[in-house]
Amino acid sequence: MGTRYNELSELHRQFIAEQKIFFVGTATADSRVNVSPKGMDSFRVLGKNRAVWLNVTGSGNETSAHVQIDSRMTIMFCAFTGAPLILRLYGTAKVVHKNDVDWNELASLFESLAGARQIFDLSIDLVQASCGMAVPNYAYESDRDLLKDWAIKKGDDGLKDYWEQKNQSSIDDIPTHIMLNNT
């Protein structure tokens, strides 16, 4: 069952800051459930009940499509080294695109990443900590630069072309509005 909290504690924030990977889960009422791993130093806690994460271009855009229909989002962190812990953040999120008023302020919280396409602003209503004793130990080697290098090589125009071809809708044909809000 785990322990429930109404907000992030300082210990939770420290744990999050140490993690190299997190997982994002979203779905609409009638879509497939999407779970995506994220990394690249793209997560920031802004308060006891608020966090943001920078999303870079990928093969799909499920999270954006889902959140624009149903704002529910779950973020999960796992301890792969040290003391076992699984930390889940439950809440509602909104998509912030490059043309949105909040973009510049939120984007300034992150190092510039080639291929950045959205920021998700999460309002946290439940934090759950559970044991994680069955999660295996893994050693972190390094971040991969493949996606960043790919986005740099594509350039702004190439990324927009890619978004138009690959990121317009979810696998369930839910529109992402990426071209409308990022051009």
N, C-alpha and C positions, 0 to 999 in steps of 0.2 A: 504494500500500500504506500509506503513512504511517508515522509513528513511534509505537511503543507504549510506554506507561509503566504501571507498577503503581499509581501514585498521582498525585494532582494536585500539581503544583509551584506555587511562588509565582507564577511567570509565568502559568500556567494560571488561577490564582485571580484575578489582576489582569485577564486577558482576559475572564473570565466576568463580573466586576463591571462592566465597561464595556459589556456587551451589553444591548440593549433588547428583544431577542426571542430565544427559544430554541424548539426543536422537540422534541416527545416522541413516541417510537415504542413501541408495545406490540402484542402479539397473544397469543392462546392457540394451542395446537397446531392447532386446527381453526377458528379465527375469521378474519375479515378483519383485515389489518394496519391499525392506526390510527396516523396521524401528525397531531399537533396543534400549531399555533403557540401560544406562550404569551408573555405580557408582563406589564405592570402591576407591575414590581419585585417579582416573586413567587418569586425563586430565591435560596437562601442556601447557601454552602459551609460545612460545619461541621467539616471536617477533611480530611486527605489522601485519605480514602476514603469520605467521607459528604457528602451534600447533601440538602436538602429543598426542596420547592416547594409553594406554596400554590395550590390549585385553586379557582377560582370557578365559580359556576353557569353552565352553557352549554347549548346545545341538545341535547347528548348527554352521556353519561357513560362512554364507551368505556374510557378508561384505568383507571378504578376497577374496572369489570367484569373487564377482562383481568388486572390485577394480582392480583385475588383468586383467580384460577384458575392463572395462570402469572406469577410475580413478575418475569420479565425486563423490563427497561426500558432504552431508549437515549435519551439526551439529546444533542441536537446544537446547537452554537453556530456561527455563521458570521460572519466579519468582513465587514461591508458597507461599511466605510470603513477607511482605513489599510492596513497590511500584510495581505495575504491569509492567512487561516487558517480551517480547519474543525476544531473540537474536538468529539470525541464521548466521552461518558461511558457506559460499559456497566456494567450491574450488575443487582441485584435490588432491588425496592422493596416496601414495605408501605404500605397505605392507613391513614391515621390520620383517624378521624372525630371529630366534636365531643364525643361521649360517651366517647371513648377516653382512657385515663390520660395519654398523651403530648400530647394536644391543647393544653392551656394552655401548657405549656413551649414547644412548637414554634410555636404561633400568636403567642407574644410576640416572635418574631423578625421579624415582619412588621407593617407598618402595618395597622390594621384595614381590611378590604375588605368592603364589602357583598356578600353573595352567596357568601362563603367557604363551601365545602362539604366539602373534604378537604385533607389535607396528604399528600404522598407523600414518604416517607423512603427515600432511595436509598443502598444500600451499593454502592460503586463497586469493581469488580474489574479494570477495564481502562480506560485513557485512551488515546485515539488522536488524534494531531494529523496533519493532512494539509494540502496546500498551499492549496487554495481559490482558485487562480488564475483559474478560470472563473466564480467567483461575481461578479456585477456589483456595482458601487459604487452605494450608495443613501444618500441623506441622510435622517437622522432629523428629523422635524418635531416630533412630540409624541405623547404617549399619547392614546388615545381614551377619553373618559369615558362613552361610550354604555352599556357593560355595567354600570359602577358606578352610573350614574344610573338605569338600568332596575331594578337590584336594590334600590336605595334606595326607588324608587317602589313596588315590589312589597311591601316590608316582610317581616318574618319569616314571617308566616302565608301571604302570597302566594308566597314562595319555597318553603315546604313544599308548598303546593298544586302549584306548578310541578314540583318534584322528583317528587311523586307521579304527575303526569301524563306527564312527559317524561324523567325520569332513573332510572326503576326498572330498566331493563334496556338492554343494548347492542343494536346493530342485529342481532346474532346471537342475541338473547334470552338473554344471560347476565345473571343478576341482579347489581345493583350494591350492594344492601343499604343504600342511602342512607337510607331512612326508618327502618330498624331502628336505625341507628347515629347519627342526627342529630336525633332528636326527643326 
